[in-house]
Amino acid sequence: MSLEAKKWNVVQLIASISNEAILDEISARIVQLIPEQTTSDDDALLAKYSGSIEDKLDLSKILQEQNYTGIDSEKMAQLAKDANIEEPIDELLEMLD
């Protein structure tokens, strides 16, 4: 397969992708794979860790990406019991000032 045919094959594969996150990942990896003579080490490092900014906040997406499962209420209750804090919450909050 010629170089031009290989390029066209890659372009067609990328064009068929409809998931923006996958496209961002492909873009980031391509930047890492292709060294430019004008790119400094700082630019390469920034490109490696750059991300995209979403148009609006999607809490459920963030929770899913971070594998957040919630608070273990039994564990929290046990921690509160073990802490044995007897002062009222108002008094504790005043201590923070």
C-alpha positions as CSV (number, residue, x, y, z in Angstrom):
1,M,0.0,0.0,0.0
2,S,1.4,3.4,-1.0
3,L,2.0,6.2,1.5
4,E,-0.9,8.2,0.0
5,A,-3.3,5.2,0.3
6,K,-2.3,4.8,3.9
7,K,-2.9,8.4,4.7
8,W,-6.3,8.3,3.0
9,N,-7.2,5.2,5.0
10,V,-6.3,6.9,8.2
11,V,-8.3,10.0,7.2
12,Q,-11.4,7.9,6.4
13,L,-11.1,6.1,9.8
14,I,-10.9,9.3,11.7
15,A,-13.8,10.9,9.7
16,S,-16.0,8.0,10.7
17,I,-15.6,8.7,14.4
18,S,-18.5,10.6,16.0
19,N,-17.2,10.6,19.6
20,E,-15.4,13.9,20.4
21,A,-13.4,12.5,23.3
22,I,-11.9,9.8,21.0
23,L,-11.1,12.5,18.5
24,D,-9.4,14.6,21.2
25,E,-7.3,11.5,22.3
26,I,-6.3,10.8,18.7
27,S,-5.3,14.4,18.2
28,A,-3.2,14.4,21.4
29,R,-1.5,11.2,20.4
30,I,-0.7,12.4,16.9
31,V,0.9,15.5,18.3
32,Q,3.1,13.2,20.5
33,L,4.1,11.0,17.6
34,I,5.1,13.7,15.1
35,P,8.2,15.6,16.2
36,E,8.4,19.1,14.8
37,Q,11.8,20.9,14.5
38,T,10.2,24.1,15.8
39,T,8.5,22.6,18.8
40,S,10.3,23.1,22.1
41,D,10.3,20.7,25.0
42,D,7.9,22.9,26.8
43,D,5.5,22.9,23.9
44,A,5.6,19.1,23.6
45,L,4.9,18.8,27.4
46,L,2.0,21.2,27.1
47,A,0.6,19.3,24.1
48,K,0.9,16.0,26.0
49,Y,-1.3,17.3,28.9
50,S,-3.6,19.6,27.1
51,G,-7.3,18.9,27.1
52,S,-10.5,20.3,25.8
53,I,-12.8,22.7,27.6
54,E,-16.5,21.5,27.5
55,D,-19.1,24.1,26.5
56,K,-21.2,23.3,29.6
57,L,-20.7,21.4,32.8
58,D,-22.1,17.9,32.9
59,L,-21.8,16.6,36.4
60,S,-22.9,13.1,35.5
61,K,-20.1,12.9,32.9
62,I,-17.6,14.1,35.5
63,L,-18.8,11.5,38.0
64,Q,-18.5,8.8,35.5
65,E,-15.0,9.8,34.2
66,Q,-13.7,9.9,37.8
67,N,-15.4,6.6,38.8
68,Y,-17.1,8.4,41.7
69,T,-19.4,5.9,43.6
70,G,-20.5,8.2,46.4
71,I,-19.9,8.3,50.1
72,D,-20.0,5.1,52.2
73,S,-22.5,6.2,54.8
74,E,-21.7,3.4,57.1
75,K,-18.0,4.2,57.1
76,M,-18.7,7.9,57.6
77,A,-21.0,7.1,60.6
78,Q,-18.2,4.9,62.1
79,L,-15.6,7.7,61.6
80,A,-18.0,10.2,63.3
81,K,-18.5,7.8,66.2
82,D,-14.7,7.1,66.5
83,A,-14.0,10.9,66.5
84,N,-16.2,11.3,69.6
85,I,-16.8,15.0,69.1
86,E,-19.0,16.4,71.8
87,E,-19.0,20.1,71.0
88,P,-21.9,21.7,69.2
89,I,-21.4,22.4,65.5
90,D,-21.7,26.1,66.0
91,E,-18.9,26.1,68.5
92,L,-16.7,24.0,66.2
93,L,-17.4,26.4,63.3
94,E,-16.4,29.4,65.5
95,M,-13.1,27.7,66.2
96,L,-12.3,27.9,62.5
97,D,-12.3,31.7,62.4
